[in-house]
Amino acid sequence: MRIDIITIFPDMFSAVLDESIVKRGQQKGRVKIFVHDLRRYSLDKHHKVDDRPFGGGSGMLLQAEPIFRAVEAVKKKIKGMARVILLCPQGKSFNQAYAKKLSKCGNLIFICGHYEGVDERVRQYLADEEISIGDYVLTGGELPAMVLVDSIVRLIPGVLGDKNSLNFESFEGNLLEYPQYSRPAKFRKWPVPDVLVSGAHNKISAWRKSEALKRTRQRRPDLLKK
Ligand SMILES: C[S@@+](CC[C@H](N)C(=O)[O-])C[C@H]1O[C@@H](n2cnc3c(N)ncnc32)[C@H](O)[C@@H]1O
């Protein structure tokens, strides 16, 4: 898989791309990630990429021209089709099922908005879809792009060491994960549930299923309706 990110703050990305699972995914050759500085695609001699909105109003908008030029340049480098995603608080809500769907794509291009957002023509004529990471407004699309990258990359086959860990995670089968404990078996006055130290695998598996159901019913009954 290949992911291209278009942003006016390319330096923000190293914290996520150069650490942990996302780094390992790249080292294993499962994903290639490129971060592009939008200013490089500006036709302005000062590399300006924003301007005031027509009709007035506060703030600045990222202009269509450099964004179109950046996406077109990236598409030329890519073999095959690429899905162009605009990070946007007005987009479709992101979730685990969405991450799974995107993890099966060959090429993704993320456009990070900033300031008051992007010129509407980017949304209308360039983006294939718009994705929101939640009902709140962030300063830019950089953090949302990182959220998408992290959640997608760990789902690419071969990235996680133990692929079984994906089968027993929250949202898999519309359930939240069961409670987990590690050593010591008794911490302060709180012991681990007996069943987990019993060594009886059938009982442990039944306990986990029932705890996952209980937890989902308590915290996210909406998932069970699915
Ligand atoms: C300050 S926001 C612009 C908000 C816009 N004026 C509005 O009211 O819908 C700047 C940029 O941050 C990104 N952004 C902010 N919140 C986001 C969210 N919840 N999900 C995805 N992207 C978001 C988008 O790329 C957006 O263009």
The ligand as an ORCA input file, in Angstrom:
! r2SCAN-3c Opt
* xyz 0 1
  C     -10.346     24.742     11.475
  S     -10.751     23.429     10.397
  C     -11.930     24.162      9.336
  C     -13.344     24.011      9.827
  C     -14.367     24.608      8.866
  N     -14.279     26.032      8.844
  C     -15.763     24.182      9.305
  O     -16.362     24.886     10.114
  O     -16.241     23.109      8.865
  C      -9.341     23.300      9.390
  C      -9.076     21.927      8.820
  O      -8.869     21.001      9.859
  C      -9.272     19.699      9.462
  N     -10.208     19.204     10.478
  C     -10.661     19.868     11.561
  N     -11.476     19.127     12.303
  C     -11.537     17.914     11.705
  C     -12.221     16.702     11.988
  N     -13.009     16.586     13.051
  N     -12.040     15.661     11.157
  C     -11.264     15.757     10.068
  N     -10.591     16.890      9.733
  C     -10.732     17.952     10.531
  C      -9.863     19.826      8.073
  O      -8.874     19.431      7.135
  C     -10.164     21.306      7.969
  O     -10.131     21.775      6.646
*
